[in-house]
Amino acid sequence: MNKQTYLSIIAALATAVAVWLFALLAAPLARPLAWALIIGIATLPHHDRLARRFPGHPQRSAGLMVVAITVCFILPLAALVVMVAQNAADWYAEGEQLVQAFMPTGAGSQSQFSFASDMLDLGKRFGIDLSGVGAKLAAGVYEYLLELATNAAKNLGELLFNMAVALFILFFVYRDGERILDAAIVRFASDQHRARRYFDEIRATTTAVTVGTIFTCLVQGVIAGVGYFAVGVPAPVLCGALTALAALVPVVGTGIVWVPLAALVAINGAFLKAGLLAFWCIFFVGFADNAIRPLAIGAKSNIPVPAIVLGAIAGVFALGILGLILGPVLFAIFVTVWREVTDSDPLTESDRHSADPAG
C-alpha cells in the first residue's frame, strides 16, 4: 500500500468518525430543530410582512416573531400542562369513588353514582353478584383515564421543553433562513429556477398542511368543549383542549377523550345527556374533521386527504406528537414533488415551435 492510498483511507475514516460524532451530538436537537423548521416555514409569510416594516433590522423582526409565537402557542401550551396537573388529583379522587361504588362496602359512594346502585340491585334480583365485575370494569375505566391524563401531561411537558429549545433555533431560522437557502441553491442546484420552484411548492404545502391541521383541531376542541359544558362534564375547558390535541391522532382522534367522558356521564345516571354528548361528538365534531380539514388544507394546496391521513398514522408511530404534524407534511411534500416531477415539461408549447426549424 502506497502512502497516498494510506492517507486516503485515514482521511475517509476520520471523516466518517467526525460525521458520526456530529450526528451523535446533534441527535438531541433533532426534534426541536424539526419543530423550529415547521413553525418557521408555516409562519414565514407573517415574518416577511414584519421584515418589510423593519428593513435592515433582521434581528428585530425575528425577535418579534419569536415573541409572537411564544405568546400565541408556548404560553397556552404551558397553561394546558398546568391545568392537567391541577385536575389530576380531582380525577384520581373521582375514579377512586367510582371503583368504591361497585364494592359491597361502597354504599356511601353509590349515592353519588346512582347507576352503580341500580346495576347492583338489578343483579341481586336475578341472583347475580355484579359487584366484582363492576369493580373491575370501573377500575379499568378509571385506570385508562388516569393513564391518559398522565401520558398527556408527560407528552405535553416534553413538547413544552422541545418548544422552548425550538424558540432559540427559530430566531435563527427567521433571521438567516432565506440567506442560507439562497446560498444552498446557488451552490448545489444545477437548475436554480426549478429548485426555487420546488422550494416554493414545499413551503406552500408545509404552511397549508400545518395551519389547516391546527385550525381543524382547534375547531373540534371548541365544538367538543361546548358539548362538554352543556352536559355538565367536569373541567369542560380542559377536556376541550385535550380533545383538540387528541384530534391530531388519526382514525380514533377525538374519541380518545369524548368516549370515556360520555361513559362517565352515563355512569352518573344521566343517560340522555350521555347519548346527546355522543351524538354531538359523532356528528358535529366528526363533521368538523371531515369538512374543515380538506377545505383548510385544500385552500392553499391540492393535496389528497388520504396522503394526510396516512402521513399522520405513520408519523405518530415513528415520532409521536411531532409525527402528527411532520408526517402529513412529509407525505404532502412527497406528493407535491412527485407531481412536479411527473407533470413538468421542460419545454412549453411555444418553446417547441421556436426550437423546431420546420415550424
N, C-alpha and C positions, 0 to 999 in steps of 0.2 A: 504494500500500500504506500503510495507516494504521499508527500507532505500535503499537497493540495487536496487530495481526497480526504485525508485525515482531518484537515481543518474544516472542510465542508461538513463532514459528519458531526464534528464537535459543535459547529455553528447551528446545525439543524437541531441537535439535541438541546442546546442552550435555548434556542427559540421555542421549542416545544415545552420545556420546563417553565420558561417565562410566561407563555400563554396559559399554561395550567395554573400557575400561581396567581396570575391576574384573574382568571375565571374563579378560582377559589376565594380570592379576596372580594371580588365583585358580586358573588352569589347572594350574600345577604341584602344587597341593594337592588336585586333584580325586580322584586315586587314593587318597592317604592318607585323605581325608575319607570316601570310599566304604568303605574298609576299616574305619574307625572306626565308621561307622554300622552296618555289617553285624555287627561284633563286639559293638557296644553293644546292638543290638536282640536278637541271639541270646543274650546273657548277661544281659539285663535282669532276668529272674526271680531270678537269683542276687544281683544288685545290690540288688534290692528287699528280699530277705531280710536282706542285710547292713545295709541302711539302717535296717531296723527295730531292729537291735541298737544302732545309734548314732543315736537320734533327736536332731535338732537339730545334727548334725555331718555335713552332706553332703560336705564336703571329705574327711573321714576315710574314709567308706565308698567314695567314688570313688577315693581314693588306694589303698586296699587292693585294690580290684578291678583297678586298673591293674597293681599288683604281681603279683597272681594271674595275670593274662593274660600278663605278661612271663615268669613262671616256667613256666607251662604251655605257651606257644606260642612266644614270641620266642626264649627260650634254646635250646629244642630245634631251632628253625629255624637259629639261628646255629651250633649244633653240626653240623647237617647240611651247611651250607656249608663248614665247616672239614674235615669228613670227605671231601667231594667233592674239595676242593683237595688234601688229603693223598694220596688214592688216584689222582689224575690222573697222577702220574709213573709209578706201577706199571702203570696201564692203557696208557700210552704205550709202556713197555718191552715189555709182553706183546704188544701189537699189532705192534710192530716185529719181534719174534721170529716172530710168525705170518706176516708177509709174507716174511721171510727163509727160512722153512721151505719155501716153494714155489719158491724160487730154485734154480737149478742148483748154486750155491755154498753153499747153506744146509744142508749136511749136519749141521752141529752143532746147528742148531735143529730138524732133522727128528726127532732123538731125543726131543725134548720133545713134539712134535706127531706122534704115530705115524700119525694119519690122513693127514697130508700125505705122508709117506713111502710109505704104501700106495697112495695115489692116483697118485703119480708112477711107482711101479714097475708098477702096472697099465697105465698109459698107455704105458710103454716096451714092454710085451709086445705091444701092438697097434700099435706104431709111431707113437704119438701123443705129442707133446710137450705135457704139461699144465702145465708149469712157468709159462709165460707167462699162461695163462688162470687158473690157480690163484692166481698172484701178484696179478693184477688183482682177482679175486674177494675174496681175503683183504684186499687193500688197501682195497677198498670197504667190507667189513665193519668193518675197523679204523677207517677214516675216519668211518663212521657212529657207531660207539661213542664215538670221541673227540669228534665234534661234539655228540653227545647229552650227554656229560658236560660239555663246555664250555658249551653252552646252558643246561644245568641249573644249573651254578654261576653263570652270568651272571644268569639269571632269579631264582634264589634270592637272590643278592646284591641285586638290585633290589627284590625283595619284602621283604627284610630292612630296607632303607632306608625303604621306604614304611611298613612296620610300625612302625619307630622314630618316624617323624613321626606316624603314626596314634595311637600311645600318648599323645602330647601332646594330640591332639584328643579322644581317648577320655575323658580325665579330665573335660572339659567336657561331653561327651555324657552321662556318668553324673551329673554334678553338676547340670546345667542343662537336660537334655533334656526331662524331664517338664514343667518350668515353661514352656519355650519352646513345646512342643506345645500345652499348655493355652491359652496366650496366643494362638497362631495359630488354634485352633479358635474361641475366643471372638470373635476379631477378624474372621475371614474366613468362617466356616461359617454358612450360613443355618439349617441343621438340625444343631444341636450333637450331639444324641443319635445321629443317623445317622452323623455324621462320626467320633464316638468309636468307634462300632461298626466303621466301616471301618478305622480305625487299629488297633483291637484285632485284627481279622482279618489285617491286613498284618503286625502284629507276630508273631502266632502262626505265620503262614505262613513268614515270614523265619526264625524260630527253628527250625521243623521242617525246612525245606529245608537250612539251613546246618548244623545239628547232625547231621541224618541223612546228609548228603553226607560230612561229615568223618568221622563214625563208620564209614561204609561203607568209605571209603578206608583208614582205619587197620586195619580188619579184613582187607581184602585185602592190605595190606602185610605184616601179621603172618603170614597164611597163606602168602603167597609166600615170605617170609623163611624159614619152616620148610622149604619145599621146596628153597630155595637151600642151606640148611645141610646138608640130607640128601644132596644130590648133590655137595657139595663146591665150590660156586661161591665164588670169592674175595670177601671182604668181604660176607657174606650180610646183615648188619645194614644196611649202607649200601644194598645193592641192594634190600632190602625197603623201606627208607624211600623210595628213588626210585620203587619200584613203587607205593607209596601215593600219591605225588604224581602219577604217571602215570595212576592210577585216576581222577583228576579229568577227564582228557581223554575226551570222549565217543567212542563207537564203538570205536576202537582200544584206548584205555585202557591196561591193564597190559601188553598185547602189545608196547608200545614198549620195555619193559625185558626181559621174560622170553623173548621170541622170540630176540633176539641172544644172550642168555645160554645158552639151550638149544643154539643153533648152536655156541657156543664150547665147550660141554661135548662135543658131538658131534665137533668138530674135534680135540679132545684124545683121541679114540678111545673115549670112554665112551658108546656108542650107547644102551645100555639105560638109563643114567642120564638121558641127554637125552630119551629117549622118556617115561620116568616123569615127568620135570620138565614136559614139555609136557602130559602127561595131567593132572598135578596142577593146573597153572595153568589149563588149559581148563575143567576140570570144577569144581574146588573154589574157585579164585579167581573164576572166572566165576559160579559159583553164589552166592557171597557178594554179588556185584554185583546179580544178578537177584533175589535173595531178600531180602537185608538192606535194600537201599536203599528198595524200596517199603514194607517194613514199618516202617523207621525214620522215613521221611517221612510215611507214612500214619497213623502213630500219633497225630499231632497235627494233621494236615490231610488233606483229601480232594482232593489234587492228583494228576491223572493223570501217570503216568510219562512218556508222550510229551512232555508240556509241559516236564518237567525235562530230558529228553534234548535237545529242540530248543533250549531255553534255553542249555544248555551248549555246543552246537555253534555257535550264533550268538554267544554271549559270548566264546568262545575266539578266534574270528576277529576280533571287534571290539575286545576289551580284553585279550587274553592271559590270564595267570593270574587276574587279577581277574574276567574274564568267566566263568571256570569256576564261580565262586560267584555272582556278580552276575547272570549270565544266567538260570540257573534260578530265582533269587529273583524277578527281574522278571517272568518268564513265570508263575510261581506267583501273584504278586500280581495280574497281569492276569486270570488265571483266577478268582481269588477275588473280585475286584471285579466281574468280568463276571457271575458267578453271583449276587452280591449285588444287582446292578442288575436283572438279568432275572428273578430269582426272588422279589425282595422285593415285598410288597404293603403299601401304606401303611395299609390298614385291615384289621384282623383280623376274624374272623367275628363276634365279639361287638360290635366297633365298628360293623359294618354294621347289626346288629339294633338297636343303640341309636340309630344315625343315621337309621334308616328309621321314619318315623312310623306306617306301616301295621303294622310288626312289633311 
